[in-house]
Amino acid sequence: MTVKNTQRDRINSNCTPEELGRAIAGIDLASIPPEKRKQAITERLVEVMLATTDSTEERRKPNFQLALDTYGQLRRRRARSQIII
């Protein structure tokens, strides 16, 4: 049996629940197609995490690095799709 320490893997942020609520409420979901809403909310969560995590120790955690890589890939994919050849 393997025990996983989720508290150790958690990324500490200085974002309050009210700030997070305002950030999520700022998304205009009416203009986003229903199949892409989950992606839009996930991207906003990552943006908030990136903006509110100041500690270099927290930024070195594997979960933070994975979220950062995924966010970058999504941004590059979106920018690539807007290039007109």
Residue, then its C-alpha position, 0 to 999 in steps of 0.5 A: m500500500t502506498v501513502k501519498n502526502t497530498q499536503r506536501d504536493r499542494i501549492n501554497s498561494n496567497c490568494t483569498p477565496e474572494e479573489l479567486g471567486r472574482a477571478i473566476a466570475g470575470i470569465d465571460l462564459a456566454s461567449i465561450p462554446p460549451e465544449k471549451r468552458k472547462q478549459a477556460i476555467t482551468e486556464r483561469l485557475v492556472e493564471v491565478m495560481l501563477a500570479t499569486t504564488d511568490s515563493t520560489e520553493e513553491r514554484r519548484k514543486p512538480n505540480f506547479q511546473l506541470a501546470l506551468d508547462t500545460y498553460g504554456q502549451l495551451r497558449r502556444r496552441r491557441a496562438r498557432s491556430q490564429i496564424i494565417i498562412 
